[in-house]
Amino acid sequence: MLNSICPKLPMRDRAVTKDFYLNTLGFEQFGSDEHAEYLMVQKDDVQIHFFLFRELDPKQNYGQVYIRTNAIDDVYNTFIASGVPIHPNGPLQTKPWGQREFSILDPDNNLLTLGQTM
């Protein structure tokens, strides 16, 4: 039986990615810190893994993750209060498909969309 998924996204600079996810988004690092080419972060029940890809062109990165939440307004307000830039095409809104969602980009142009079923 399947019970979780941990997406693996590219990162150009481990220190920059680690700083963004830990200090800006409030994730925590887990697992070993001894691998310079790999990073794992977690917040609540969501885990995201990153692999080093120094040659990544952020303008050509199409990494995307959809993160479900049961408190979309609280998450959005926390991100706004922390100065997290909201994607210009992804402000908080209720979509025709019944999800209330918003999007952000990480330093490597990975798109994180957060949503709650209405």
Residue pairs with C-beta under 8 A, 6 or more apart in sequence:
4 45
4 47
6 40
6 47
6 48
6 49
7 48
7 49
7 63
7 65
8 49
8 50
8 51
9 48
9 49
9 50
9 51
9 63
9 65
9 106
9 108
9 110
10 50
10 51
10 52
10 53
10 56
10 61
10 63
10 108
10 110
11 17
11 39
11 50
11 51
11 52
11 53
11 56
11 107
11 108
12 52
12 53
12 54
12 56
12 58
12 107
12 108
13 54
13 107
14 36
14 37
14 39
14 50
14 52
16 107
17 39
17 50
17 106
17 107
17 108
18 29
18 39
18 41
20 106
20 107
21 27
21 41
21 48
21 106
22 28
22 29
22 41
24 82
24 83
24 84
25 43
25 79
25 82
25 84
26 43
26 78
26 82
27 41
27 42
27 43
27 48
28 41
28 42
28 43
29 39
29 40
29 41
29 42
30 40
30 41
30 42
30 47
31 40
36 52
37 51
37 52
38 49
38 50
38 51
38 52
39 49
39 50
40 47
40 48
40 49
40 50
41 47
41 48
41 50
42 48
46 67
48 65
56 108
58 107
58 108
58 109
59 109
61 108
61 109
61 110
62 111
63 108
63 109
63 110
63 111
64 110
64 111
64 112
64 113
65 110
65 111
65 112
65 113
66 113
66 114
66 115
67 112
67 113
67 114
67 115
68 114
68 115
68 116
68 117
69 75
69 114
69 115
69 116
70 116
71 116
72 92
72 100
72 101
72 102
72 114
72 115
72 116
73 92
73 100
75 114
76 86
76 92
76 102
76 114
79 86
79 104
80 86
84 104
85 104
85 105
86 92
86 102
86 103
86 104
87 102
87 103
87 104
87 105
87 111
89 103
90 101
90 102
90 103
90 104
90 111
90 113
91 102
92 100
92 101
92 102
93 100
93 101
93 102
94 100
94 118
95 101
95 115
98 117
98 118
99 115
99 116
99 117
99 118
100 115
100 116
100 118
101 113
101 114
101 115
101 116
102 113
102 114
103 111
103 112
103 113
103 114
104 111
104 112
104 114
105 111
105 112
106 112
